[in-house]
């Protein structure tokens, strides 16, 4: 199974109401023979969203694609704008964790040993 993860920013808080990357294709394509080991649930096609809490909201759409489409998307993609972690969470958790979960994790991992 090949899944294309496409990033968009449907909710934004910019001065002109647009995300500067909106006119470019932001895709990560992953191939799976089986469910990855850290995954808690099977990866499902669909829409996943993340609210940054400041007026910005990201959406990642997961779509099953064939090999030919995957190759075309890989060539056209300009990367994922540093939001690869969203795809990692979809693969491992079946969702993108909310902002509060990220804050708690950062506090726990920043504790001295």
Chimera marker file (.cmm) of the C-alpha trace (Angstrom):
<marker_set name="trace">
<marker id="1" x="0.000" y="0.000" z="0.000" r="1" g="1" b="0" radius="0.5"/>
<marker id="2" x="1.266" y="3.474" z="-0.900" r="1" g="1" b="0" radius="0.5"/>
<marker id="3" x="-0.118" y="6.493" z="0.938" r="1" g="1" b="0" radius="0.5"/>
<marker id="4" x="0.364" y="10.130" z="-0.065" r="1" g="1" b="0" radius="0.5"/>
<marker id="5" x="0.136" y="12.637" z="2.794" r="1" g="1" b="0" radius="0.5"/>
<marker id="6" x="-0.732" y="16.129" z="1.520" r="1" g="1" b="0" radius="0.5"/>
<marker id="7" x="-0.311" y="19.212" z="3.715" r="1" g="1" b="0" radius="0.5"/>
<marker id="8" x="-2.470" y="22.335" z="3.580" r="1" g="1" b="0" radius="0.5"/>
<marker id="9" x="-3.212" y="25.228" z="5.931" r="1" g="1" b="0" radius="0.5"/>
<marker id="10" x="-6.960" y="25.845" z="5.585" r="1" g="1" b="0" radius="0.5"/>
<marker id="11" x="-7.049" y="28.000" z="8.707" r="1" g="1" b="0" radius="0.5"/>
<marker id="12" x="-4.512" y="30.781" z="8.907" r="1" g="1" b="0" radius="0.5"/>
<marker id="13" x="-3.923" y="34.027" z="10.706" r="1" g="1" b="0" radius="0.5"/>
<marker id="14" x="-1.759" y="35.817" z="8.147" r="1" g="1" b="0" radius="0.5"/>
<marker id="15" x="-2.154" y="39.451" z="7.144" r="1" g="1" b="0" radius="0.5"/>
<marker id="16" x="-3.405" y="38.552" z="3.660" r="1" g="1" b="0" radius="0.5"/>
<marker id="17" x="-5.423" y="35.478" z="4.662" r="1" g="1" b="0" radius="0.5"/>
<marker id="18" x="-3.136" y="33.122" z="2.737" r="1" g="1" b="0" radius="0.5"/>
<marker id="19" x="-0.455" y="30.614" z="3.594" r="1" g="1" b="0" radius="0.5"/>
<marker id="20" x="2.728" y="31.431" z="1.670" r="1" g="1" b="0" radius="0.5"/>
<marker id="21" x="3.080" y="27.770" z="0.668" r="1" g="1" b="0" radius="0.5"/>
<marker id="22" x="-0.474" y="27.375" z="-0.625" r="1" g="1" b="0" radius="0.5"/>
<marker id="23" x="0.527" y="27.522" z="-4.289" r="1" g="1" b="0" radius="0.5"/>
<marker id="24" x="3.035" y="24.666" z="-3.969" r="1" g="1" b="0" radius="0.5"/>
<marker id="25" x="2.523" y="20.926" z="-3.486" r="1" g="1" b="0" radius="0.5"/>
<marker id="26" x="3.547" y="19.639" z="-0.047" r="1" g="1" b="0" radius="0.5"/>
<marker id="27" x="3.443" y="15.839" z="-0.110" r="1" g="1" b="0" radius="0.5"/>
<marker id="28" x="5.170" y="12.965" z="1.644" r="1" g="1" b="0" radius="0.5"/>
<marker id="29" x="4.690" y="9.552" z="0.031" r="1" g="1" b="0" radius="0.5"/>
<marker id="30" x="5.174" y="6.422" z="2.136" r="1" g="1" b="0" radius="0.5"/>
<marker id="31" x="5.074" y="2.771" z="1.073" r="1" g="1" b="0" radius="0.5"/>
<marker id="32" x="3.900" y="0.093" z="3.487" r="1" g="1" b="0" radius="0.5"/>
<marker id="33" x="4.009" y="-3.660" z="3.153" r="1" g="1" b="0" radius="0.5"/>
<marker id="34" x="2.557" y="-4.075" z="6.616" r="1" g="1" b="0" radius="0.5"/>
<marker id="35" x="1.630" y="-1.915" z="9.587" r="1" g="1" b="0" radius="0.5"/>
<marker id="36" x="4.836" y="-0.307" z="10.947" r="1" g="1" b="0" radius="0.5"/>
<marker id="37" x="5.966" y="-1.704" z="14.330" r="1" g="1" b="0" radius="0.5"/>
<marker id="38" x="5.386" y="1.444" z="16.411" r="1" g="1" b="0" radius="0.5"/>
<marker id="39" x="1.920" y="1.922" z="14.918" r="1" g="1" b="0" radius="0.5"/>
<marker id="40" x="-0.949" y="1.424" z="17.338" r="1" g="1" b="0" radius="0.5"/>
<marker id="41" x="-3.598" y="1.342" z="14.618" r="1" g="1" b="0" radius="0.5"/>
<marker id="42" x="-3.676" y="0.680" z="10.884" r="1" g="1" b="0" radius="0.5"/>
<marker id="43" x="-2.992" y="3.777" z="8.809" r="1" g="1" b="0" radius="0.5"/>
<marker id="44" x="-6.306" y="4.949" z="7.403" r="1" g="1" b="0" radius="0.5"/>
<marker id="45" x="-6.896" y="7.238" z="4.455" r="1" g="1" b="0" radius="0.5"/>
<marker id="46" x="-8.673" y="10.392" z="5.517" r="1" g="1" b="0" radius="0.5"/>
<marker id="47" x="-8.261" y="13.907" z="6.878" r="1" g="1" b="0" radius="0.5"/>
<marker id="48" x="-6.213" y="14.768" z="9.938" r="1" g="1" b="0" radius="0.5"/>
<marker id="49" x="-5.990" y="18.245" z="11.419" r="1" g="1" b="0" radius="0.5"/>
<marker id="50" x="-3.893" y="20.163" z="13.904" r="1" g="1" b="0" radius="0.5"/>
<marker id="51" x="-4.784" y="23.474" z="15.569" r="1" g="1" b="0" radius="0.5"/>
<marker id="52" x="-1.719" y="25.512" z="16.509" r="1" g="1" b="0" radius="0.5"/>
<marker id="53" x="-3.780" y="27.589" z="18.939" r="1" g="1" b="0" radius="0.5"/>
<marker id="54" x="-2.872" y="30.918" z="17.345" r="1" g="1" b="0" radius="0.5"/>
<marker id="55" x="-5.351" y="31.046" z="14.490" r="1" g="1" b="0" radius="0.5"/>
<marker id="56" x="-3.407" y="28.649" z="12.276" r="1" g="1" b="0" radius="0.5"/>
<marker id="57" x="-4.736" y="25.177" z="11.470" r="1" g="1" b="0" radius="0.5"/>
<marker id="58" x="-3.032" y="22.478" z="9.402" r="1" g="1" b="0" radius="0.5"/>
<marker id="59" x="-4.686" y="19.662" z="7.517" r="1" g="1" b="0" radius="0.5"/>
<marker id="60" x="-3.027" y="16.474" z="6.313" r="1" g="1" b="0" radius="0.5"/>
<marker id="61" x="-5.002" y="14.384" z="3.836" r="1" g="1" b="0" radius="0.5"/>
<marker id="62" x="-3.917" y="10.742" z="3.525" r="1" g="1" b="0" radius="0.5"/>
<marker id="63" x="-4.781" y="9.124" z="0.198" r="1" g="1" b="0" radius="0.5"/>
<marker id="64" x="-3.991" y="5.681" z="-1.189" r="1" g="1" b="0" radius="0.5"/>
<marker id="65" x="-2.207" y="6.080" z="-4.530" r="1" g="1" b="0" radius="0.5"/>
<marker id="66" x="-0.692" y="3.791" z="-7.150" r="1" g="1" b="0" radius="0.5"/>
<marker id="67" x="3.039" y="3.634" z="-7.905" r="1" g="1" b="0" radius="0.5"/>
<marker id="68" x="2.826" y="5.905" z="-10.954" r="1" g="1" b="0" radius="0.5"/>
<marker id="69" x="0.950" y="8.618" z="-9.053" r="1" g="1" b="0" radius="0.5"/>
<marker id="70" x="3.347" y="8.254" z="-6.119" r="1" g="1" b="0" radius="0.5"/>
<marker id="71" x="6.336" y="8.877" z="-8.386" r="1" g="1" b="0" radius="0.5"/>
<marker id="72" x="4.702" y="11.974" z="-9.911" r="1" g="1" b="0" radius="0.5"/>
<marker id="73" x="3.870" y="13.366" z="-6.471" r="1" g="1" b="0" radius="0.5"/>
<marker id="74" x="7.410" y="12.759" z="-5.196" r="1" g="1" b="0" radius="0.5"/>
<marker id="75" x="8.845" y="14.688" z="-8.149" r="1" g="1" b="0" radius="0.5"/>
<marker id="76" x="6.454" y="17.649" z="-7.776" r="1" g="1" b="0" radius="0.5"/>
<marker id="77" x="6.576" y="17.947" z="-3.983" r="1" g="1" b="0" radius="0.5"/>
<marker id="78" x="8.543" y="20.787" z="-2.395" r="1" g="1" b="0" radius="0.5"/>
<marker id="79" x="8.741" y="18.983" z="0.946" r="1" g="1" b="0" radius="0.5"/>
<marker id="80" x="6.526" y="19.225" z="4.007" r="1" g="1" b="0" radius="0.5"/>
<marker id="81" x="7.584" y="22.610" z="5.431" r="1" g="1" b="0" radius="0.5"/>
<marker id="82" x="9.041" y="21.061" z="8.573" r="1" g="1" b="0" radius="0.5"/>
<marker id="83" x="5.786" y="19.366" z="9.526" r="1" g="1" b="0" radius="0.5"/>
<marker id="84" x="6.992" y="15.804" z="8.863" r="1" g="1" b="0" radius="0.5"/>
<marker id="85" x="6.252" y="15.048" z="12.529" r="1" g="1" b="0" radius="0.5"/>
<marker id="86" x="2.538" y="15.187" z="11.694" r="1" g="1" b="0" radius="0.5"/>
<marker id="87" x="2.925" y="12.284" z="9.265" r="1" g="1" b="0" radius="0.5"/>
<marker id="88" x="5.023" y="10.393" z="11.838" r="1" g="1" b="0" radius="0.5"/>
<marker id="89" x="2.219" y="10.776" z="14.392" r="1" g="1" b="0" radius="0.5"/>
<marker id="90" x="-0.450" y="9.678" z="11.917" r="1" g="1" b="0" radius="0.5"/>
<marker id="91" x="1.601" y="6.566" z="11.161" r="1" g="1" b="0" radius="0.5"/>
<marker id="92" x="2.423" y="5.773" z="14.809" r="1" g="1" b="0" radius="0.5"/>
<marker id="93" x="-0.739" y="6.938" z="16.594" r="1" g="1" b="0" radius="0.5"/>
<marker id="94" x="-3.421" y="7.082" z="13.920" r="1" g="1" b="0" radius="0.5"/>
<marker id="95" x="-3.876" y="10.806" z="14.644" r="1" g="1" b="0" radius="0.5"/>
<marker id="96" x="-2.000" y="14.061" z="15.183" r="1" g="1" b="0" radius="0.5"/>
<marker id="97" x="-1.673" y="14.816" z="18.883" r="1" g="1" b="0" radius="0.5"/>
<marker id="98" x="-3.261" y="18.054" z="20.089" r="1" g="1" b="0" radius="0.5"/>
<marker id="99" x="-1.159" y="21.006" z="21.244" r="1" g="1" b="0" radius="0.5"/>
<marker id="100" x="-1.646" y="20.240" z="24.962" r="1" g="1" b="0" radius="0.5"/>
<marker id="101" x="-0.180" y="16.751" z="24.482" r="1" g="1" b="0" radius="0.5"/>
<marker id="102" x="2.925" y="18.241" z="22.876" r="1" g="1" b="0" radius="0.5"/>
<marker id="103" x="3.369" y="20.744" z="25.727" r="1" g="1" b="0" radius="0.5"/>
<marker id="104" x="3.113" y="18.021" z="28.384" r="1" g="1" b="0" radius="0.5"/>
<marker id="105" x="5.601" y="15.830" z="26.526" r="1" g="1" b="0" radius="0.5"/>
<marker id="106" x="8.106" y="18.689" z="26.213" r="1" g="1" b="0" radius="0.5"/>
<marker id="107" x="7.875" y="19.414" z="29.931" r="1" g="1" b="0" radius="0.5"/>
<marker id="108" x="8.389" y="15.764" z="30.824" r="1" g="1" b="0" radius="0.5"/>
<marker id="109" x="11.349" y="15.302" z="28.475" r="1" g="1" b="0" radius="0.5"/>
<marker id="110" x="12.976" y="18.555" z="29.660" r="1" g="1" b="0" radius="0.5"/>
<marker id="111" x="13.196" y="17.345" z="33.262" r="1" g="1" b="0" radius="0.5"/>
<marker id="112" x="16.738" y="16.857" z="34.610" r="1" g="1" b="0" radius="0.5"/>
<marker id="113" x="17.794" y="13.266" z="35.175" r="1" g="1" b="0" radius="0.5"/>
<link id1="1" id2="2" r="1" g="1" b="0" radius="0.2"/>
<link id1="2" id2="3" r="1" g="1" b="0" radius="0.2"/>
<link id1="3" id2="4" r="1" g="1" b="0" radius="0.2"/>
<link id1="4" id2="5" r="1" g="1" b="0" radius="0.2"/>
<link id1="5" id2="6" r="1" g="1" b="0" radius="0.2"/>
<link id1="6" id2="7" r="1" g="1" b="0" radius="0.2"/>
<link id1="7" id2="8" r="1" g="1" b="0" radius="0.2"/>
<link id1="8" id2="9" r="1" g="1" b="0" radius="0.2"/>
<link id1="9" id2="10" r="1" g="1" b="0" radius="0.2"/>
<link id1="10" id2="11" r="1" g="1" b="0" radius="0.2"/>
<link id1="11" id2="12" r="1" g="1" b="0" radius="0.2"/>
<link id1="12" id2="13" r="1" g="1" b="0" radius="0.2"/>
<link id1="13" id2="14" r="1" g="1" b="0" radius="0.2"/>
<link id1="14" id2="15" r="1" g="1" b="0" radius="0.2"/>
<link id1="15" id2="16" r="1" g="1" b="0" radius="0.2"/>
<link id1="16" id2="17" r="1" g="1" b="0" radius="0.2"/>
<link id1="17" id2="18" r="1" g="1" b="0" radius="0.2"/>
<link id1="18" id2="19" r="1" g="1" b="0" radius="0.2"/>
<link id1="19" id2="20" r="1" g="1" b="0" radius="0.2"/>
<link id1="20" id2="21" r="1" g="1" b="0" radius="0.2"/>
<link id1="21" id2="22" r="1" g="1" b="0" radius="0.2"/>
<link id1="22" id2="23" r="1" g="1" b="0" radius="0.2"/>
<link id1="23" id2="24" r="1" g="1" b="0" radius="0.2"/>
<link id1="24" id2="25" r="1" g="1" b="0" radius="0.2"/>
<link id1="25" id2="26" r="1" g="1" b="0" radius="0.2"/>
<link id1="26" id2="27" r="1" g="1" b="0" radius="0.2"/>
<link id1="27" id2="28" r="1" g="1" b="0" radius="0.2"/>
<link id1="28" id2="29" r="1" g="1" b="0" radius="0.2"/>
<link id1="29" id2="30" r="1" g="1" b="0" radius="0.2"/>
<link id1="30" id2="31" r="1" g="1" b="0" radius="0.2"/>
<link id1="31" id2="32" r="1" g="1" b="0" radius="0.2"/>
<link id1="32" id2="33" r="1" g="1" b="0" radius="0.2"/>
<link id1="33" id2="34" r="1" g="1" b="0" radius="0.2"/>
<link id1="34" id2="35" r="1" g="1" b="0" radius="0.2"/>
<link id1="35" id2="36" r="1" g="1" b="0" radius="0.2"/>
<link id1="36" id2="37" r="1" g="1" b="0" radius="0.2"/>
<link id1="37" id2="38" r="1" g="1" b="0" radius="0.2"/>
<link id1="38" id2="39" r="1" g="1" b="0" radius="0.2"/>
<link id1="39" id2="40" r="1" g="1" b="0" radius="0.2"/>
<link id1="40" id2="41" r="1" g="1" b="0" radius="0.2"/>
<link id1="41" id2="42" r="1" g="1" b="0" radius="0.2"/>
<link id1="42" id2="43" r="1" g="1" b="0" radius="0.2"/>
<link id1="43" id2="44" r="1" g="1" b="0" radius="0.2"/>
<link id1="44" id2="45" r="1" g="1" b="0" radius="0.2"/>
<link id1="45" id2="46" r="1" g="1" b="0" radius="0.2"/>
<link id1="46" id2="47" r="1" g="1" b="0" radius="0.2"/>
<link id1="47" id2="48" r="1" g="1" b="0" radius="0.2"/>
<link id1="48" id2="49" r="1" g="1" b="0" radius="0.2"/>
<link id1="49" id2="50" r="1" g="1" b="0" radius="0.2"/>
<link id1="50" id2="51" r="1" g="1" b="0" radius="0.2"/>
<link id1="51" id2="52" r="1" g="1" b="0" radius="0.2"/>
<link id1="52" id2="53" r="1" g="1" b="0" radius="0.2"/>
<link id1="53" id2="54" r="1" g="1" b="0" radius="0.2"/>
<link id1="54" id2="55" r="1" g="1" b="0" radius="0.2"/>
<link id1="55" id2="56" r="1" g="1" b="0" radius="0.2"/>
<link id1="56" id2="57" r="1" g="1" b="0" radius="0.2"/>
<link id1="57" id2="58" r="1" g="1" b="0" radius="0.2"/>
<link id1="58" id2="59" r="1" g="1" b="0" radius="0.2"/>
<link id1="59" id2="60" r="1" g="1" b="0" radius="0.2"/>
<link id1="60" id2="61" r="1" g="1" b="0" radius="0.2"/>
<link id1="61" id2="62" r="1" g="1" b="0" radius="0.2"/>
<link id1="62" id2="63" r="1" g="1" b="0" radius="0.2"/>
<link id1="63" id2="64" r="1" g="1" b="0" radius="0.2"/>
<link id1="64" id2="65" r="1" g="1" b="0" radius="0.2"/>
<link id1="65" id2="66" r="1" g="1" b="0" radius="0.2"/>
<link id1="66" id2="67" r="1" g="1" b="0" radius="0.2"/>
<link id1="67" id2="68" r="1" g="1" b="0" radius="0.2"/>
<link id1="68" id2="69" r="1" g="1" b="0" radius="0.2"/>
<link id1="69" id2="70" r="1" g="1" b="0" radius="0.2"/>
<link id1="70" id2="71" r="1" g="1" b="0" radius="0.2"/>
<link id1="71" id2="72" r="1" g="1" b="0" radius="0.2"/>
<link id1="72" id2="73" r="1" g="1" b="0" radius="0.2"/>
<link id1="73" id2="74" r="1" g="1" b="0" radius="0.2"/>
<link id1="74" id2="75" r="1" g="1" b="0" radius="0.2"/>
<link id1="75" id2="76" r="1" g="1" b="0" radius="0.2"/>
<link id1="76" id2="77" r="1" g="1" b="0" radius="0.2"/>
<link id1="77" id2="78" r="1" g="1" b="0" radius="0.2"/>
<link id1="78" id2="79" r="1" g="1" b="0" radius="0.2"/>
<link id1="79" id2="80" r="1" g="1" b="0" radius="0.2"/>
<link id1="80" id2="81" r="1" g="1" b="0" radius="0.2"/>
<link id1="81" id2="82" r="1" g="1" b="0" radius="0.2"/>
<link id1="82" id2="83" r="1" g="1" b="0" radius="0.2"/>
<link id1="83" id2="84" r="1" g="1" b="0" radius="0.2"/>
<link id1="84" id2="85" r="1" g="1" b="0" radius="0.2"/>
<link id1="85" id2="86" r="1" g="1" b="0" radius="0.2"/>
<link id1="86" id2="87" r="1" g="1" b="0" radius="0.2"/>
<link id1="87" id2="88" r="1" g="1" b="0" radius="0.2"/>
<link id1="88" id2="89" r="1" g="1" b="0" radius="0.2"/>
<link id1="89" id2="90" r="1" g="1" b="0" radius="0.2"/>
<link id1="90" id2="91" r="1" g="1" b="0" radius="0.2"/>
<link id1="91" id2="92" r="1" g="1" b="0" radius="0.2"/>
<link id1="92" id2="93" r="1" g="1" b="0" radius="0.2"/>
<link id1="93" id2="94" r="1" g="1" b="0" radius="0.2"/>
<link id1="94" id2="95" r="1" g="1" b="0" radius="0.2"/>
<link id1="95" id2="96" r="1" g="1" b="0" radius="0.2"/>
<link id1="96" id2="97" r="1" g="1" b="0" radius="0.2"/>
<link id1="97" id2="98" r="1" g="1" b="0" radius="0.2"/>
<link id1="98" id2="99" r="1" g="1" b="0" radius="0.2"/>
<link id1="99" id2="100" r="1" g="1" b="0" radius="0.2"/>
<link id1="100" id2="101" r="1" g="1" b="0" radius="0.2"/>
<link id1="101" id2="102" r="1" g="1" b="0" radius="0.2"/>
<link id1="102" id2="103" r="1" g="1" b="0" radius="0.2"/>
<link id1="103" id2="104" r="1" g="1" b="0" radius="0.2"/>
<link id1="104" id2="105" r="1" g="1" b="0" radius="0.2"/>
<link id1="105" id2="106" r="1" g="1" b="0" radius="0.2"/>
<link id1="106" id2="107" r="1" g="1" b="0" radius="0.2"/>
<link id1="107" id2="108" r="1" g="1" b="0" radius="0.2"/>
<link id1="108" id2="109" r="1" g="1" b="0" radius="0.2"/>
<link id1="109" id2="110" r="1" g="1" b="0" radius="0.2"/>
<link id1="110" id2="111" r="1" g="1" b="0" radius="0.2"/>
<link id1="111" id2="112" r="1" g="1" b="0" radius="0.2"/>
<link id1="112" id2="113" r="1" g="1" b="0" radius="0.2"/>
</marker_set>
